Amino acid sequence: DADPAYEILQALRHDPELGDAPDGGIVKRGRTGLLIIRPLAAGQRYGFTGPVTAEEGVLGIDRQALWENRVVLCEGSTLRLSNKDAVQIVDALAAGTNSAGTGTVALDLSFEAGTNKSQPLVVSNALSLVADVEVVGHVDGGYALTLPVASAVTVLVCNAGQTLDAAKFKASALFPNRSATFQKVTLAGGPYSGWQALVMAVSDQAAADAAVWGAQAGGGAWETSGNWLADAVPPSLASQQALFTNAASAAVPVTLAGEKTLGQLTLMSGSGLGYALSGGALTLAELGQAAPKVSVLSGAHAIGSPLRGDQEFCLDTRSNATLTVSGPVSGSGKLLVNPASSGGGLTVLSGANAHTGGTDVRSGTLRVIDLAALGATEFHANNLQVGPGTFHYTGPAAATDLGLRFASGTAGRPAILRLDSDLTLTGPASLAGGIFAKFGPGTLRLAYPGTNQFTTSTGGDANSTAVWPANGDAPAVAAGGSTRSFIDEGKLVVGGPGQAFIFKDELDIGSQDRGLGDYAHAASMDVIGGTVTVNGYFGLGVNFKRETGTSTYSTLNVYDGDM
């Protein structure tokens, strides 16, 4: 689950005790990590016989590293070709595992910088195309995505006995300004003479101008041309943008009769005023090289229509704005809430959502009343990722197998979890850089029966906090923020059978307002089993202060296990 990449360098071999029975091969998991399997040094070879399966994230291969192995791509995963100068060879390829034939996989070609030079994937034996295949590229040696204009790029080569259906391939929606066609040809000459090849031609496609809504008072149907200033309904395209401004009242209705595709929807109105979209679904598709998004610049707006995104898509609400999404959110993409590291507003998810790419809040506040709003739990490591903003849970006491990752990334700017009631997480929890803070009266129980590792940024004395911005942003230390992770109120419960909780660097139980006033919050931490390790400062009551005869105590209770 970490960026950017890991490489396998060992000579992985077949277990001789298995004899001729195939071994289990390799399974790649983790949505964000890239695993690259490269050829070994001279005289070495991979001896394992099982398949290499990409369940999620990106699997990278180089040249003949897997020339004797079957590669399986599960829906939503990517196969990255890591060499622009030599073909990448696999014994067999299965693109997709869903027998219903739904979903997509991605094939990521390596292009030479500034040119269209690349090399194809060669499948020596069996080819199975169950899912659709989106083709994209990257600049060789890096991670920047690209899809250069080119008259002929060979994407895939396979033997003549396989079924190669050009209709299963399309250009990645990451580049809606590119149009691609695919054609199956028979190679003449060379080492693969007589084999089939899939050739891609890429051309430019101009992006459409933003369509501006004109029915600011009474609202109306999206499909009515007179409701748009240009007296024309905008086409349903990934390159299309739509702009809604100056709503005359709260919840001005906009109804959609059918599904619409947009690259960006922008909403802006006066304080407390806004639009309410309902009816047909909105699919957010990539606009150029920027993530597709709903951008809420001001006002209070609502979307009751279903939302879908099959790549990373954004709900970008500014600090003086509110967006409530009650329609179901679906698709394989990650939902990114308030992508900037500061200045986000209030985004409320109240629907039962099914997106499988996880949810990531970077700034401002994401508020949910039901954990079903965070999408499907098929991925457990980072279902919810919180940057220097706030995740606010307002529902009843609940338990979930969602994974939680704090990732503020900056010392002194915590990722914030605010709980109005108790929340138990049985999925893995981790902290990757920066610090975290828990607010609210609810209890946070981390119950994953494995390793939960919190790696924080080191910091100095932080026995005070400030009244933070109402929009949920985490302030820097200079603005009253903290340099230690801390539990401000309520309770943190860790431990359990088989659990290892590792906290690197600093943690405080309890906090106090900036200025060393008399007002302080009591908090507690319970250890109920397993092993809890704190590799640094552990502050229990370091924020205690008594000035007017009222004492506030924070507590640590070790009921079972080792700390």
C-alpha positions in Angstrom: 0.0 0.0 0.0 3.0 2.3 -0.3 4.3 4.3 -3.2 6.2 4.2 -5.4 7.6 0.7 -6.1 9.0 -2.5 -4.8 11.1 -4.9 -6.8 11.7 -8.7 -6.4 15.4 -9.5 -6.7 15.5 -13.0 -5.2 15.6 -16.1 -7.3 12.1 -17.4 -6.3 12.0 -21.1 -7.0 9.5 -23.9 -7.0 9.3 -26.0 -3.8 10.9 -29.3 -4.8 8.6 -31.1 -2.3 5.7 -30.3 -4.6 7.2 -32.4 -7.4 5.3 -31.8 -10.6 2.3 -30.1 -8.8 2.2 -26.4 -9.5 3.0 -24.0 -6.6 0.9 -21.1 -5.5 2.8 -18.5 -7.5 2.7 -14.8 -6.5 -0.3 -12.7 -5.5 0.0 -8.9 -5.7 -2.3 -6.9 -3.3 -2.5 -3.3 -2.3 -4.2 -0.6 -4.3 -1.4 2.0 -4.5 1.8 0.0 -4.5 3.7 -1.0 -7.6 5.4 -4.4 -7.7 8.1 -4.9 -10.4 9.4 -8.3 -11.3 12.6 -8.0 -13.4 14.8 -10.7 -15.0 17.5 -12.1 -12.7 21.2 -11.9 -13.2 22.9 -14.1 -15.7 22.8 -17.8 -14.7 19.7 -17.3 -12.5 16.1 -17.9 -13.4 12.7 -17.9 -11.6 11.8 -21.5 -11.0 8.4 -21.1 -9.5 5.6 -22.5 -11.7 2.4 -20.9 -10.3 0.6 -17.9 -11.8 1.3 -14.3 -11.0 -2.0 -12.7 -10.0 -2.6 -8.9 -9.6 -5.6 -8.7 -7.4 -5.3 -4.9 -7.0 -2.8 -2.1 -7.8 -0.1 -2.3 -10.4 2.1 -5.3 -11.4 5.2 -4.4 -13.4 7.1 -6.8 -15.6 10.3 -6.4 -17.5 11.4 -8.4 -20.6 11.4 -12.2 -20.1 11.0 -12.3 -16.3 7.7 -14.2 -16.5 8.1 -15.9 -19.8 7.2 -19.3 -18.3 4.3 -18.0 -16.1 0.7 -17.2 -16.4 -0.3 -13.7 -15.5 -3.9 -13.0 -14.1 -5.2 -9.5 -13.9 -8.3 -9.1 -11.7 -10.7 -6.3 -12.5 -9.4 -2.9 -11.5 -5.7 -3.9 -11.6 -2.9 -2.8 -14.0 -0.1 -4.6 -15.8 2.8 -2.2 -16.4 5.4 -2.9 -19.1 8.6 -1.6 -17.7 10.9 -1.6 -20.7 10.6 0.6 -23.8 13.5 -1.2 -25.6 12.5 -4.9 -25.3 9.3 -6.9 -25.6 7.8 -8.1 -22.3 6.9 -11.8 -22.5 4.5 -14.0 -20.5 3.4 -17.5 -21.1 -0.3 -16.8 -20.7 -2.5 -13.9 -19.9 -6.0 -13.8 -18.3 -7.4 -10.2 -18.4 -10.3 -10.3 -16.0 -11.7 -13.0 -13.8 -15.4 -12.0 -13.6 -17.4 -14.6 -15.6 -20.0 -12.0 -16.3 -17.5 -10.1 -18.5 -17.9 -6.8 -16.6 -15.1 -4.6 -15.4 -11.8 -3.4 -16.8 -8.1 -3.9 -16.4 -5.3 -1.6 -17.6 -2.3 -2.2 -19.8 0.4 0.5 -19.1 3.0 0.8 -21.9 6.5 2.3 -21.4 7.2 5.2 -23.8 10.5 6.9 -24.5 10.3 10.6 -23.4 9.2 12.8 -26.2 8.6 10.0 -28.7 6.1 7.2 -29.3 8.8 4.5 -29.0 7.5 1.5 -27.0 7.4 -2.3 -26.9 4.4 -4.6 -26.7 3.4 -7.4 -24.5 3.9 -10.8 -26.0 1.7 -13.7 -24.9 3.3 -17.0 -26.0 0.4 -19.3 -25.4 -3.1 -18.9 -23.9 -4.9 -15.5 -24.1 -8.2 -14.8 -22.3 -9.9 -11.4 -22.6 -12.8 -11.4 -20.2 -12.6 -7.8 -19.0 -12.2 -4.7 -21.2 -8.6 -3.5 -21.5 -7.8 0.2 -21.1 -4.5 1.2 -22.6 -2.3 3.9 -21.1 1.4 4.7 -20.9 4.1 6.1 -18.7 7.3 7.9 -19.4 10.1 5.3 -19.3 11.8 5.2 -15.9 9.2 7.3 -14.1 5.6 7.4 -13.0 4.2 10.3 -15.1 1.3 9.0 -17.2 1.2 9.7 -20.9 -0.6 8.7 -24.1 1.3 10.3 -27.0 -0.2 10.9 -30.4 1.1 8.2 -32.7 0.0 6.5 -35.9 0.9 3.0 -34.9 1.8 1.6 -31.5 1.9 -2.2 -31.2 0.2 -3.1 -27.9 0.0 -6.9 -27.8 1.2 -9.9 -29.8 -0.1 -13.4 -29.5 0.0 -16.6 -31.5 -2.5 -17.2 -34.3 -4.5 -19.8 -32.4 -5.8 -17.2 -29.8 -8.9 -15.0 -30.0 -7.7 -11.4 -30.1 -10.8 -9.1 -30.1 -9.8 -5.5 -30.9 -13.3 -4.4 -29.6 -12.1 -5.3 -26.0 -9.5 -2.5 -26.1 -9.9 1.3 -25.5 -7.8 4.2 -24.7 -7.6 5.1 -21.0 -10.2 7.5 -19.7 -7.3 9.4 -18.1 -6.8 11.1 -21.4 -10.2 12.2 -22.8 -8.4 14.6 -25.1 -7.1 11.6 -26.9 -9.0 9.4 -29.4 -7.7 5.9 -30.1 -8.5 3.2 -32.6 -7.4 -0.5 -32.4 -6.8 -2.9 -35.3 -5.8 -6.5 -35.4 -3.1 -7.3 -37.9 -1.0 -10.4 -38.9 2.7 -9.9 -38.6 5.0 -10.6 -41.6 8.6 -11.3 -40.9 10.6 -11.1 -37.7 10.6 -13.5 -34.8 6.8 -13.4 -34.5 5.9 -13.8 -38.2 2.4 -15.1 -38.7 1.3 -14.1 -35.2 -1.5 -11.7 -34.4 -0.8 -8.1 -33.2 -3.0 -5.4 -31.9 -2.0 -1.9 -33.2 -3.2 1.3 -31.6 -3.5 4.7 -33.4 -3.8 7.8 -31.1 -5.0 11.2 -32.2 -5.9 14.5 -30.5 -9.5 15.3 -29.6 -10.3 18.9 -28.5 -12.0 19.4 -25.1 -15.4 21.0 -25.0 -16.0 24.4 -23.4 -18.0 24.6 -20.2 -21.8 24.7 -20.6 -23.4 27.3 -18.3 -26.8 26.6 -16.7 -29.3 29.5 -17.1 -32.4 28.4 -15.0 -31.1 29.9 -11.8 -34.5 30.6 -10.2 -36.9 27.8 -11.1 -34.5 25.1 -12.1 -35.7 22.4 -14.4 -34.7 19.5 -16.6 -31.1 19.0 -17.6 -32.3 17.8 -21.0 -34.2 21.0 -21.8 -32.1 23.2 -24.1 -33.7 26.4 -22.9 -32.3 25.9 -19.4 -28.8 26.4 -20.8 -27.4 29.8 -21.7 -26.2 28.5 -25.1 -29.7 27.1 -25.7 -28.1 23.7 -26.2 -27.9 20.6 -24.0 -24.2 19.8 -23.4 -23.1 16.4 -24.9 -22.3 13.5 -22.6 -18.5 13.4 -22.9 -15.5 13.0 -20.7 -14.2 16.3 -22.0 -17.4 18.2 -21.1 -17.7 20.7 -18.2 -20.8 22.1 -16.7 -21.1 25.3 -14.6 -24.0 26.2 -12.3 -23.8 29.7 -10.7 -25.9 32.2 -8.7 -28.8 30.0 -7.5 -31.7 32.3 -6.5 -32.7 30.2 -3.5 -31.8 27.1 -1.6 -32.1 23.7 -3.4 -33.0 25.0 -6.8 -34.0 21.7 -8.5 -32.1 20.2 -11.5 -33.4 16.9 -12.8 -31.6 14.4 -15.0 -33.6 12.0 -17.1 -30.7 9.7 -18.0 -27.1 9.1 -17.4 -24.6 11.9 -18.1 -20.8 11.9 -18.5 -18.8 14.9 -17.4 -15.2 15.8 -16.7 -16.1 18.5 -14.3 -19.2 19.9 -12.6 -18.8 23.3 -10.9 -21.3 24.7 -8.4 -21.2 28.2 -6.9 -23.8 30.4 -5.2 -24.4 32.8 -2.3 -24.2 31.6 1.3 -27.0 29.1 2.0 -28.1 29.1 -1.6 -27.5 26.3 -4.1 -28.7 23.6 -6.5 -30.1 20.1 -5.8 -29.4 17.6 -8.6 -31.5 14.4 -8.8 -32.6 11.7 -11.2 -30.2 10.1 -13.7 -26.6 9.1 -12.9 -23.5 11.3 -13.3 -20.4 9.5 -14.5 -17.2 11.5 -13.8 -14.5 10.7 -16.4 -11.0 12.0 -16.7 -10.7 15.6 -18.0 -7.3 15.9 -19.7 -4.6 14.8 -17.2 -6.6 16.2 -14.2 -8.9 14.0 -12.1 -12.6 14.5 -12.8 -14.4 16.3 -10.1 -17.4 18.0 -8.7 -16.1 21.5 -7.6 -18.1 23.4 -5.1 -16.7 27.0 -4.8 -19.4 28.5 -2.6 -23.0 28.0 -1.3 -24.7 24.8 -0.2 -25.5 22.2 -2.8 -26.9 18.6 -2.9 -26.5 15.7 -5.3 -29.1 13.0 -5.1 -28.2 11.5 -8.5 -26.0 8.4 -8.5 -22.3 9.3 -9.0 -19.8 6.9 -10.7 -16.0 7.1 -11.1 -13.8 4.4 -12.6 -10.6 6.2 -11.9 -9.7 8.7 -9.1 -12.4 11.3 -8.9 -12.8 14.3 -6.6 -15.5 16.0 -4.5 -13.7 19.4 -4.1 -15.6 21.6 -1.6 -14.0 24.9 -0.6 -13.9 26.3 3.0 -17.0 28.4 2.6 -19.1 25.8 0.9 -21.1 22.6 1.7 -21.8 19.6 -0.6 -24.2 16.8 0.5 -24.1 13.7 -1.7 -27.1 11.4 -0.9 -27.0 9.5 -4.3 -25.1 6.2 -4.3 -21.4 6.5 -5.3 -20.0 3.6 -7.3 -17.2 2.6 -9.6 -13.6 1.3 -9.2 -12.0 4.7 -8.7 -10.8 6.2 -5.4 -13.0 9.0 -4.0 -10.8 11.9 -3.2 -12.5 14.5 -0.9 -11.1 18.0 -0.9 -7.8 17.2 -2.7 -5.8 20.3 -1.7 -3.9 20.0 1.6 -5.8 23.0 3.1 -8.9 25.1 2.4 -11.4 22.3 2.1 -15.0 22.8 3.1 -17.7 20.4 4.4 -18.5 17.3 2.3 -21.3 15.1 3.6 -21.8 11.5 2.3 -25.2 10.1 3.3 -25.8 7.4 0.8 -25.0 3.6 0.8 -22.0 3.7 -1.5 -20.3 0.9 -3.5 -17.1 2.4 -4.9 -14.2 0.1 -4.4 -11.2 2.4 -4.7 -11.4 3.7 -1.2 -12.0 7.2 0.2 -9.3 9.8 0.9 -10.0 13.1 2.7 -7.1 15.6 2.4 -8.5 18.8 4.0 -11.7 20.3 5.4 -14.2 17.8 6.8 -15.8 14.6 5.4 -18.9 13.8 7.5 -20.8 10.5 7.4 -23.7 9.2 9.4 -23.3 5.6 8.2 -20.1 3.8 7.4 -21.7 2.4 4.3 -21.0 5.8 2.8 -17.3 4.9 2.6 -17.9 2.2 -0.1 -17.3 -1.5 -0.5 -15.0 -3.2 1.9 -13.3 -5.5 -0.6 -10.0 -3.7 0.0 -9.0 -3.6 3.6 -5.7 -1.8 3.9 -6.6 1.8 3.1 -10.4 2.0 2.7 -10.3 5.3 4.5 -7.3 7.6 4.3 -7.2 10.8 6.2 -4.7 13.6 5.4 -4.5 17.0 7.2 -8.3 17.3 7.5 -11.1 15.8 9.5 -13.1 12.6 9.2 -16.3 13.1 11.3 -18.5 10.2 12.1 -21.9 11.2 13.5 -23.8 7.9 13.4 -24.5 5.3 16.2 -22.0 3.0 17.7 -20.7 0.7 14.9 -18.0 -1.8 13.9 -16.5 -2.3 10.5 -13.7 -4.1 8.8 -12.7 -0.9 6.9 -8.9 -0.2 7.0 -7.8 3.2 8.3 -4.7 5.1 7.3 -3.6 8.4 8.7 -1.4 10.3 6.3 -1.1 14.0 7.0 2.4 13.8 5.7 3.6 16.9 7.5 5.0 17.4 11.0 2.7 19.5 13.1 -0.4 19.0 10.9 -2.4 16.0 12.2 -4.9 13.9 10.4 -8.1 14.2 12.5 -10.6 11.7 13.5 -13.8 13.1 15.2 -16.2 10.5 16.7 -19.6 11.4 18.1 -20.1 7.8 19.2 -18.0 4.6 19.5 -16.3 3.1 16.4 -14.6 -0.3 16.2 -12.3 -1.0 13.3 -11.4 -4.6 12.7 -9.4 -3.7 9.5 -5.7 -2.7 9.7 -4.9 0.8 11.0 -1.7 2.7 10.3 -0.1 6.1 10.4 2.3 7.0 7.6 4.1 10.2 8.5 2.8 13.3 10.1 0.7 13.0 13.3 -2.9 12.2 14.2 -5.5 13.5 16.6 -8.7 12.1 18.0 -11.5 14.4 18.9 -15.1 13.8 20.1 -16.5 11.8 23.0 -16.7 8.5 21.1 -14.4 5.6 21.7 -12.0 4.5 19.0 -11.2 0.8 19.2 -8.5 -0.6 16.9 -9.2 -4.3 16.9 -7.3 -5.6 13.8 -5.8 -9.0 14.9 -2.4 -8.3 13.3 0.2 -5.5 13.3 -1.0 -1.8 13.4 2.0 0.5 13.0 1.9 4.2 13.5 5.0 6.0 12.3 4.8 9.7 13.3 6.9 12.7 12.6 9.2 13.6 15.5 8.4 16.7 17.4 9.0 18.7 20.5 6.9 19.9 23.4 3.3 20.1 22.4 1.3 20.4 25.6 -1.3 22.7 24.0 -3.7 22.8 21.2 -5.8 25.6 19.7 -9.4 26.1 18.7 -9.0 25.0 15.1 -10.7 26.2 12.0 -14.4 25.3 11.8 -13.9 23.7 8.4 -11.8 20.9 9.9 -8.4 21.8 8.5 -5.4 20.9 10.6 -3.4 24.0 11.4 0.4 24.2 11.3 2.2 24.5 14.6 2.7 28.2 14.1 -1.0 28.6 14.0 -1.6 26.7 17.2 -1.3 23.1 16.0 0.4 20.3 17.7 3.7 18.5 17.2 2.6 15.2 18.8 -0.2 12.8 18.1 -2.8 13.1 20.8 -6.1 11.9 22.1 -8.1 15.0 22.9 -11.2 13.4 24.4 -13.0 10.1 24.6 -11.0 6.9 24.6 -8.5 4.9 22.5 -8.7 1.1 22.9 -6.0 -1.1 21.5 -4.9 -4.7 21.9 -6.5 -8.1 21.6 -5.5 -11.6 20.8 -2.7 -11.7 18.3 -2.5 -7.9 18.0 0.7 -5.9 17.9 0.3 -2.2 18.2 3.5 -0.3 17.4 3.7 3.4 17.9 6.9 5.1 16.8 7.7 8.4 18.4 5.3 10.5 20.4 1.8 10.1 21.8 -0.1 12.1 24.4 -3.3 11.1 26.2 -5.2 14.3 27.0 -4.7 17.8 25.7 -5.1 21.5 26.7 -6.1 24.6 24.9 -3.4 27.0 23.6 -2.4 29.6 26.2 -2.1 27.2 29.2 -5.5 28.2 30.5 -7.5 26.2 33.1 -9.6 24.4 30.5 -8.3 20.9 29.7 -9.7 17.7 28.2 -9.5 14.4 29.9 -9.0 11.3 27.7 -8.1 7.7 28.3 -6.3 4.7 26.7 -7.2 1.1 27.4 -4.9 -1.8 26.6 -6.9 -5.1 26.5 -4.4 -7.6 25.2 -1.6 -8.3 22.7 1.5 -6.3 22.7 1.6 -2.5 22.7 5.0 -0.8 22.0 5.6 2.9 22.1 9.1 3.7 20.8 9.3 7.3 22.1 7.6 9.7 24.4 4.3 8.6 25.9 2.5 11.5 27.6 -0.1 10.7 30.2 -1.4 13.8 31.9 1.4 16.0 30.6 -1.3 18.5 29.8 -2.6 18.5 33.4 -3.1 21.9 34.9 -4.8 23.0 38.1 -5.4 26.7 38.7 -8.9 27.1 40.2 -9.2 23.9 42.2 -10.7 21.8 39.4 -8.5 18.9 38.3 -8.6 17.1 35.0 -7.1 13.6 34.8 -6.2 11.4 31.9 -5.9 7.7 32.5 -4.2 4.6 31.2 -5.8 1.2 31.9 -3.8 -2.0 31.1 -6.3 -4.8 31.5 -4.4 -7.5 29.6 -1.4 -8.0 27.4 2.0 -6.2 27.5 2.8 -2.6 27.1 
